Amino acid sequence: QVQLVESGGGLVQPGGSLRLSCAASGIFFTISTMGWYRQAPGKERELVAVFTSSGGRNYADSVKGRFTISRDTTKNAVYLQMDSLTPEDTAVYYCKIRRGVDLYDYWGRGTQVTVSS
């Protein structure tokens, strides 16, 4: 059974930093992509940062230069370093892994990030 567990969310002041972690278990297949998405209240879920199938990194324009995605392939873990946070970054952040053979997506339950003074 595939499980994705996010951690590291919380309350932070504007300009602060957080590091999110996603630990995946039950992965016995080739991963196509893995990354982070977020959903703010009243908004659709959106891509934040992702490792592509070729190993490159894609970022949403709104987080370029502030967020950094990294991973540990030996642990099937993916991380998101978030710096210079603003209130607009407030959202539930989700980890997602896409299975390579059929592009099926697995999602974590999410972790809340709140940026407020």
C-alpha positions, -999 to +999 in steps of 0.1 A: +000+000+000+014+034-010+015+060+017+027+096+014+032+114+047+039+151+047+054+170+076+070+203+085+040+227+081+031+252+107+026+289+114+054+313+104+058+350+101+061+368+068+097+365+056+103+333+075+112+298+063+098+263+065+110+230+052+084+204+042+092+167+040+073+139+023+081+103+031+068+077+007+064+040+015+051+011-004+068+023-036+075-008-057+073+009-091+091+034-113+082+070-103+076+094-132+073+126-113+072+137-077+066+170-062+045+195-042+012+211-048-009+235-027-044+245-023-055+278-007-090+284+007-114+290-022-088+282-048-079+252-070-050+230-062-019+242-080+016+230-088+044+244-066+075+225-075+081+191-091+108+168-103+100+159-139+103+125-155+137+135-168+149+146-134+146+184-140+129+208-116+099+229-125+086+257-102+055+278-102+064+314-112+052+326-079+078+306-059+108+308-082+138+321-063+122+314-029+114+277-029+137+248-035+127+212-041+151+184-034+148+147-029+165+115-016+158+088-041+171+061-018+143+070+007+117+080-019+115+113+000+110+147-014+115+180+004+105+216-001+126+244+014+104+276+015+121+309+022+109+345+022+074+333+028+044+356+023+008+354+034+000+344-002+018+311+004-007+301+030-023+269+019-024+232+025+006+216+008+004+182-007+030+157-019+023+138-051+040+109-068+030+098-103+035+062-112+055+058-144+037+028-160+002+043-161+006+079-148-015+071-118-012+098-091-007+092-053-014+120-029-005+127+006-031+141+031-014+175+032+002+198+057-010+232+066+013+262+061+001+295+075+021+327+070+008+354+093+021+380+116 
